[in-house]
Amino acid sequence: MSRGFPILKGWLDRLTLPLLLLAGWQATALWLDKPTILPRLDAVASVLMQPTAKILITGSLIENMAVSLIRVVLGFLLAAGTAIPLGLAMGYFQRVERWVDSSVEILRPIPPLAWVPLILAWLGIRSLADWFPFLQTSLIGASIQFTTVVIIFIGAFFPVLLNTIQGVRRIPREYIESARTLGARGWALLHKVLIPASLPMVVTGLRIGLGIGWMCLVAAEMMPGSTAGLGYLIWYAYELLRADIIVAGMIAIGLIGFGMDKGFRRLEARLVWESSG
């Protein structure tokens, strides 16, 4: 009982503010009685409790979530696959840093959404189905526009890159010199020293990059040509004054983002514990 009470108290502390906010939301919604401005919680819950039911003409909530997740995963994997090798090279080789650093520092402050007009001009509204005809009958294949993936890529790229660089730079020189003394060169040095020692910072960059990519996704899904996804669902519901669907979509976005961040936090804590042990 003595062990369970602190755990219960911790959960109560975490839930107190959300419950108060929900109660205030419901009271305000009942007082206003304007569902197009502030929907009641039961109306929002009705949308969330039927994730497989078709919403408007945009497909079900689950389908839109799947489209958004696939988009963000594709953009995030492209960002990680390019930013991590480049970050390792920039952190270890001074010449590579001199070649690339100025370009990175010029491009990094540009908001990802500022690229939208240029990317639309370059890529248009083409989707995976345009390149892979067998995907034309699939909602997923027809809904994954290259423009959206590129916007997510830009949003996730720089946090991963900068954290990877810092992760390499924080490796004590003694580790690298000791590995060289033992004959480690090239791939062996990279595999045995650089990657393991910088991994906690890399995971931190991946967590931040995924969060930024997820935020960019929602805005990118409101661009021309988008036909599915949580961002598109929210925008379409706004045009039809369906505030209950808007709030349900926002909650789905928050829950997915929360879950992804929690997963990376656990991975990060485990890697830090292993490296310190």
Buried (B, 14 or more C-beta within 10 A) or exposed (E): EEEEEEEEEEEEEEEEEEEEEEEEBBEEBEEEEEBEEBBBBEBBBBBBEBBEEEBEEBBBBEBBBBBBBBBBBBBBBBBBEBBBEBBBBBBBEEEBBEEBEEEBEEEEEEEBBEBBEEBBEEBBBEBBBBEEEEBEEEBBBBBBBBBBBBBBBBBBBBBBBBBBBBBBEEBEEEBBEEBEEEEBEEEEBBEBBBBBBBBBBBBBBBBBBBBBBBBBBBBBBBBEBBBBBBBBBBBBBBEEEBBBBBBBBBBBBEEBBEEBBEEBEEBBEEBBEEEEE
